[in-house]
Amino acid sequence: MDGRQLDDILAAVPLPMVLIGAREQITTANAAGRALLGEGQIGRHYAIGLRQPALLAAIGAALREGVPGQAPYEVIGPSGTVTWLVTVTPLSNAGRPEALCAFQDVTEQERIGAFRRDFVANVSHELRSPLTTLVSIIDTLKGAARDDPAARERFLTAMQHEAQRMARLVRDLLSLSRTEAEERRRPNTPVDVAELARAVTDTLRPQAEAAGVALELGATPGIPPIPADADQLTQVLQNLIENAIKYDTLGRRVTVRIHPGQGEGMLRIDVADQGEGIEPQHLPRLTERFYRVDRSRSREQGGTGLGLAIVKHIVNRHRGRLAIASERGRGTTVSVFLPTV
């Protein structure tokens, strides 16, 4: 096969393709390959043009031993690191060894893999902590506290607390899974959001009173029903209001407002507290799974680190958006914008 035919074949392949010749030089590349490596690399030794050890080893094995292989290749670009999986295939051109490198972009797969690993690690950690406590308590009850009624009562209360903590975590994980599974299907059942908010605030008012927090609801009159999932919007309001009650340690007042959003066709729900507020660097990460500003305090309050993640996915399913504004010493306002049609 002459060089023109090879260039035509490589040009027809959408993936970056690079050919290493018998003299260990980058002989040719298609347009995608040239864009990846740069025009100046053609004709240079492959170790200079490619540089990364794993790929150099795979190319060396293909040229010297005729062994095919694969290797990762990473490129740092303006939007982050792009990860390629390079398949190296040994070839023979008139008896001279060559190696053809095909680059496949696996950045998204790597990101998903890392996300799954982090998720499993976080879930394992969140479950291991209460389980460790339960095992320790059980050992104590089987030993020194066996015949101490007061100690038994104290430890049973602690066991109940840890078991409820695990139950909340499992509940939120299942809720998050269901929400993600339904995210592509926008709900279309008419829902009176103002009435829904009244029901939720009435349910949570005893919890607010027990915490010494005044819970107020304000709704613009005449707001029409919107297409929504009533159960999921109930969960959004419960999560946001419960968070506000837990963390309003200064003003002792949580306000829920239902009113038209800026621009036509949007309904806005604001849940505001007068608590300590949140540092600006934390705001972009608050909807990440298991992200907590104060881990120990969150666990003390019974939080699983999944509440705002669930809210975000529910809002996305409704084709709305979520905004969080906070200032240290002046509280936090979480706003949900939902389309009315």
LOBASE-766916 format. One line per field, with one value per residue (C-alpha): residue in three letters; x, z, y; residue number from 1. Coordinates in nm, 2 decimals, decimal comma. Last residue first. Layout:
% residues N
r	c(ALA	...)
east	c(X	...)
up	c(Z	...)
north	c(Y	...)
k	c(NUM	...)
% end
This chain:
% residues 341
r	c(VAL	THR	PRO	LEU	PHE	VAL	SER	VAL	THR	THR	GLY	ARG	GLY	ARG	GLU	SER	ALA	ILE	ALA	LEU	ARG	GLY	ARG	HIS	ARG	ASN	VAL	ILE	HIS	LYS	VAL	ILE	ALA	LEU	GLY	LEU	GLY	THR	GLY	GLY	GLN	GLU	ARG	SER	ARG	SER	ARG	ASP	VAL	ARG	TYR	PHE	ARG	GLU	THR	LEU	ARG	PRO	LEU	HIS	GLN	PRO	GLU	ILE	GLY	GLU	GLY	GLN	ASP	ALA	VAL	ASP	ILE	ARG	LEU	MET	GLY	GLU	GLY	GLN	GLY	PRO	HIS	ILE	ARG	VAL	THR	VAL	ARG	ARG	GLY	LEU	THR	ASP	TYR	LYS	ILE	ALA	ASN	GLU	ILE	LEU	ASN	GLN	LEU	VAL	GLN	THR	LEU	GLN	ASP	ALA	ASP	ALA	PRO	ILE	PRO	PRO	ILE	GLY	PRO	THR	ALA	GLY	LEU	GLU	LEU	ALA	VAL	GLY	ALA	ALA	GLU	ALA	GLN	PRO	ARG	LEU	THR	ASP	THR	VAL	ALA	ARG	ALA	LEU	GLU	ALA	VAL	ASP	VAL	PRO	THR	ASN	PRO	ARG	ARG	ARG	GLU	GLU	ALA	GLU	THR	ARG	SER	LEU	SER	LEU	LEU	ASP	ARG	VAL	LEU	ARG	ALA	MET	ARG	GLN	ALA	GLU	HIS	GLN	MET	ALA	THR	LEU	PHE	ARG	GLU	ARG	ALA	ALA	PRO	ASP	ASP	ARG	ALA	ALA	GLY	LYS	LEU	THR	ASP	ILE	ILE	SER	VAL	LEU	THR	THR	LEU	PRO	SER	ARG	LEU	GLU	HIS	SER	VAL	ASN	ALA	VAL	PHE	ASP	ARG	ARG	PHE	ALA	GLY	ILE	ARG	GLU	GLN	GLU	THR	VAL	ASP	GLN	PHE	ALA	CYS	LEU	ALA	GLU	PRO	ARG	GLY	ALA	ASN	SER	LEU	PRO	THR	VAL	THR	VAL	LEU	TRP	THR	VAL	THR	GLY	SER	PRO	GLY	ILE	VAL	GLU	TYR	PRO	ALA	GLN	GLY	PRO	VAL	GLY	GLU	ARG	LEU	ALA	ALA	GLY	ILE	ALA	ALA	LEU	LEU	ALA	PRO	GLN	ARG	LEU	GLY	ILE	ALA	TYR	HIS	ARG	GLY	ILE	GLN	GLY	GLU	GLY	LEU	LEU	ALA	ARG	GLY	ALA	ALA	ASN	ALA	THR	THR	ILE	GLN	GLU	ARG	ALA	GLY	ILE	LEU	VAL	MET	PRO	LEU	PRO	VAL	ALA	ALA	LEU	ILE	ASP	ASP	LEU	GLN	ARG	GLY	ASP	MET)
east	c(-4,66	-4,58	-4,20	-4,04	-3,78	-3,66	-3,48	-3,27	-3,21	-2,94	-2,87	-2,73	-2,42	-2,22	-2,40	-2,60	-2,77	-2,87	-3,03	-3,21	-3,35	-3,66	-3,72	-3,95	-3,70	-3,42	-3,60	-3,63	-3,26	-3,16	-3,38	-3,24	-2,88	-3,00	-3,11	-2,82	-2,57	-2,74	-2,85	-2,96	-2,87	-2,57	-2,46	-2,47	-2,28	-2,00	-1,98	-1,98	-2,01	-2,14	-2,11	-2,26	-2,39	-2,31	-2,59	-2,39	-2,08	-2,12	-2,21	-1,91	-1,65	-1,90	-1,90	-2,25	-2,50	-2,52	-2,89	-3,17	-3,35	-3,51	-3,71	-3,80	-4,04	-4,06	-4,31	-4,20	-4,39	-4,30	-3,98	-3,87	-4,06	-4,42	-4,47	-4,45	-4,26	-4,14	-3,98	-3,78	-3,73	-3,51	-3,28	-2,96	-2,95	-3,14	-2,95	-3,20	-3,51	-3,36	-3,26	-3,61	-3,77	-3,55	-3,60	-3,97	-4,03	-3,84	-4,01	-4,35	-4,25	-4,17	-4,50	-4,70	-4,53	-4,56	-4,75	-4,85	-5,16	-5,26	-5,13	-5,43	-5,29	-4,92	-4,81	-4,65	-4,56	-4,40	-4,22	-4,10	-3,81	-3,77	-3,65	-3,97	-4,17	-4,00	-4,07	-4,43	-4,46	-4,33	-4,67	-4,84	-4,55	-4,60	-4,97	-4,94	-4,67	-4,90	-5,18	-4,94	-4,81	-5,15	-5,05	-5,16	-5,02	-4,76	-4,44	-4,13	-3,98	-3,60	-3,55	-3,75	-3,46	-3,27	-3,56	-3,60	-3,23	-3,23	-3,53	-3,37	-3,05	-3,26	-3,44	-3,12	-2,96	-3,26	-3,27	-2,90	-2,96	-3,26	-3,04	-2,78	-3,04	-3,21	-2,87	-2,80	-3,14	-3,05	-2,72	-2,88	-3,15	-2,89	-2,66	-2,95	-3,04	-2,69	-2,66	-2,53	-2,34	-1,99	-2,03	-2,30	-2,42	-2,07	-2,03	-2,37	-2,26	-1,94	-2,12	-2,38	-2,11	-1,92	-2,25	-2,32	-1,98	-1,97	-2,29	-2,17	-1,82	-1,96	-2,19	-1,90	-1,67	-1,95	-2,01	-1,64	-1,60	-1,91	-1,80	-1,45	-1,60	-1,84	-1,54	-1,34	-1,62	-1,66	-1,29	-1,27	-1,17	-1,04	-0,70	-0,59	-0,21	-0,07	0,27	0,53	0,77	0,95	0,89	0,75	0,52	0,44	0,19	0,17	-0,16	-0,15	-0,49	-0,48	-0,74	-0,76	-0,82	-0,90	-0,79	-0,96	-1,15	-0,85	-0,67	-0,45	-0,40	-0,38	-0,29	-0,39	-0,23	-0,34	-0,15	-0,05	0,27	0,49	0,81	1,01	0,76	0,45	0,64	0,80	0,45	0,31	0,61	0,58	0,21	0,27	0,56	0,39	0,62	0,40	0,59	0,94	0,92	0,76	1,07	0,98	0,86	0,52	0,53	0,52	0,16	0,03	-0,04	-0,42	-0,50	-0,26	-0,44	-0,78	-0,65	-0,50	-0,15	0,18	0,53	0,58	0,93	1,05	1,26	1,02	0,73	0,48	0,14	-0,11	-0,49	-0,72	-1,08	-1,30	-1,14	-1,18	-0,85	-0,67	-0,78	-0,69	-0,35	-0,28	-0,37	-0,14	0,15	0,15	0,00)
up	c(3,15	3,49	3,47	3,82	3,99	4,33	4,56	4,86	5,09	5,36	5,67	5,75	5,96	5,67	5,35	5,15	4,81	4,67	4,33	4,18	3,83	3,66	3,40	3,64	3,63	3,70	4,01	4,13	4,06	4,25	4,55	4,58	4,58	4,84	5,08	5,02	5,29	5,53	5,79	6,14	6,32	6,49	6,15	6,00	6,29	6,25	5,88	5,87	5,52	5,40	5,06	5,07	4,71	4,55	4,58	4,82	4,60	4,43	4,77	4,97	4,86	4,94	5,32	5,44	5,66	6,04	6,05	5,94	5,73	5,38	5,17	4,84	4,58	4,24	3,96	3,61	3,28	3,24	3,37	3,73	3,93	4,04	4,42	4,68	5,00	5,29	5,58	5,86	6,18	6,49	6,38	6,51	6,51	6,18	6,08	6,16	6,07	5,73	5,66	5,75	5,52	5,22	5,26	5,33	5,04	4,79	4,92	4,88	4,53	4,46	4,59	4,39	4,06	3,86	3,58	3,75	3,93	3,92	4,16	4,26	4,58	4,62	4,89	5,23	5,48	5,82	6,05	6,39	6,53	6,89	6,78	6,92	6,74	6,41	6,45	6,55	6,23	6,00	5,91	5,88	5,67	5,43	5,40	5,33	5,07	4,89	4,89	4,74	4,49	4,35	4,12	3,76	3,65	3,37	3,51	3,29	3,20	3,16	3,54	3,63	3,69	3,87	4,10	4,18	4,27	4,48	4,68	4,73	4,86	5,08	5,24	5,28	5,46	5,67	5,78	5,87	6,09	6,25	6,34	6,49	6,71	6,82	6,92	7,13	7,30	7,37	7,51	7,76	7,86	7,91	8,11	8,35	8,39	8,47	8,46	8,11	8,10	8,15	7,88	7,64	7,65	7,58	7,28	7,15	7,19	7,00	6,72	6,70	6,69	6,41	6,22	6,26	6,10	5,84	5,67	5,59	5,50	5,26	5,10	5,05	4,90	4,67	4,55	4,50	4,30	4,09	4,02	3,92	3,68	3,54	3,49	3,33	3,09	3,01	2,93	2,72	2,39	2,16	2,00	1,73	1,71	1,41	1,46	1,19	1,14	0,80	0,59	0,30	0,55	0,85	1,11	1,49	1,64	1,93	2,08	2,26	2,53	2,55	2,86	2,83	3,13	3,19	3,00	2,87	2,78	2,96	2,74	2,88	2,70	2,84	2,69	2,48	2,32	2,02	2,03	1,72	1,93	1,84	1,68	1,88	2,21	2,16	2,08	2,41	2,61	2,46	2,55	2,91	2,94	2,81	2,57	2,25	2,01	2,15	2,21	1,86	1,69	1,48	1,12	1,20	1,54	1,41	1,29	1,65	1,84	1,87	1,56	1,37	1,48	1,39	1,05	0,98	1,09	0,92	0,97	1,34	1,36	1,50	1,20	1,10	1,10	1,36	1,22	1,41	1,40	1,57	1,55	1,25	1,01	0,65	0,66	0,77	0,46	0,23	0,39	0,35	-0,02	-0,07	0,11	-0,10	0,00)
north	c(2,58	2,74	2,67	2,62	2,84	2,72	2,96	2,87	3,17	3,16	3,37	3,71	3,63	3,50	3,56	3,32	3,28	2,94	2,91	2,60	2,57	2,43	2,17	1,98	1,69	1,94	2,05	1,69	1,63	1,95	1,87	1,52	1,66	1,91	1,64	1,39	1,48	1,24	1,49	1,39	1,71	1,56	1,42	1,77	1,92	1,67	1,72	2,10	2,23	1,90	1,73	1,38	1,41	1,75	2,01	2,22	2,23	2,58	2,74	2,62	2,88	3,16	3,08	2,98	3,17	3,18	3,16	3,39	3,14	3,17	2,93	3,09	2,93	3,10	3,03	3,10	3,17	3,53	3,69	3,72	3,46	3,48	3,41	3,14	3,25	3,04	3,22	3,06	3,26	3,19	3,47	3,31	2,93	2,88	2,57	2,29	2,49	2,59	2,23	2,11	2,38	2,28	1,91	1,93	2,17	1,95	1,64	1,80	1,90	1,53	1,40	1,67	1,59	1,91	2,10	2,43	2,53	2,90	3,16	3,37	3,53	3,56	3,32	3,38	3,11	3,17	2,92	3,06	2,87	2,75	2,41	2,24	2,51	2,43	2,06	2,13	2,35	2,08	1,93	2,28	2,40	2,10	2,14	2,52	2,45	2,21	2,47	2,73	2,47	2,39	2,10	2,02	1,68	1,72	1,56	1,59	1,25	1,26	1,28	0,97	0,73	1,01	1,07	0,70	0,67	0,98	0,85	0,51	0,68	0,91	0,62	0,42	0,72	0,78	0,42	0,43	0,73	0,57	0,27	0,50	0,68	0,35	0,22	0,53	0,49	0,12	0,23	0,47	0,22	-0,05	0,18	0,26	-0,11	-0,22	-0,60	-0,65	-0,32	-0,46	-0,73	-0,82	-0,46	-0,33	-0,56	-0,44	-0,08	-0,13	-0,31	-0,03	0,24	0,06	0,02	0,39	0,48	0,20	0,32	0,67	0,54	0,28	0,53	0,77	0,50	0,38	0,73	0,81	0,49	0,57	0,92	0,80	0,56	0,82	1,06	0,79	0,70	1,07	1,11	0,80	0,97	0,70	0,73	0,49	0,43	0,23	0,07	-0,01	-0,29	-0,32	-0,63	-0,43	-0,24	-0,46	-0,35	-0,37	-0,22	0,03	0,11	0,44	0,52	0,90	1,11	1,48	1,69	2,02	2,28	2,47	2,14	1,89	1,59	1,24	0,92	0,58	0,26	-0,03	-0,32	-0,52	-0,72	-0,73	-0,75	-0,45	-0,22	-0,32	-0,35	0,00	0,15	0,00	0,13	0,48	0,48	0,39	0,64	0,96	1,14	1,14	1,36	1,33	0,95	0,92	1,05	1,35	1,34	1,47	1,64	2,00	1,96	1,93	1,62	1,63	1,84	1,62	1,31	1,45	1,55	1,20	1,12	1,04	0,91	0,97	0,84	0,52	0,45	0,16	0,41	0,52	0,59	0,82	0,81	1,05	0,91	1,01	0,76	0,85	1,05	0,74	0,55	0,83	0,87	0,50	0,52	0,81	0,65	0,34	0,00)
k	c(341	340	339	338	337	336	335	334	333	332	331	330	329	328	327	326	325	324	323	322	321	320	319	318	317	316	315	314	313	312	311	310	309	308	307	306	305	304	303	302	301	300	299	298	297	296	295	294	293	292	291	290	289	288	287	286	285	284	283	282	281	280	279	278	277	276	275	274	273	272	271	270	269	268	267	266	265	264	263	262	261	260	259	258	257	256	255	254	253	252	251	250	249	248	247	246	245	244	243	242	241	240	239	238	237	236	235	234	233	232	231	230	229	228	227	226	225	224	223	222	221	220	219	218	217	216	215	214	213	212	211	210	209	208	207	206	205	204	203	202	201	200	199	198	197	196	195	194	193	192	191	190	189	188	187	186	185	184	183	182	181	180	179	178	177	176	175	174	173	172	171	170	169	168	167	166	165	164	163	162	161	160	159	158	157	156	155	154	153	152	151	150	149	148	147	146	145	144	143	142	141	140	139	138	137	136	135	134	133	132	131	130	129	128	127	126	125	124	123	122	121	120	119	118	117	116	115	114	113	112	111	110	109	108	107	106	105	104	103	102	101	100	99	98	97	96	95	94	93	92	91	90	89	88	87	86	85	84	83	82	81	80	79	78	77	76	75	74	73	72	71	70	69	68	67	66	65	64	63	62	61	60	59	58	57	56	55	54	53	52	51	50	49	48	47	46	45	44	43	42	41	40	39	38	37	36	35	34	33	32	31	30	29	28	27	26	25	24	23	22	21	20	19	18	17	16	15	14	13	12	11	10	9	8	7	6	5	4	3	2	1)
% end
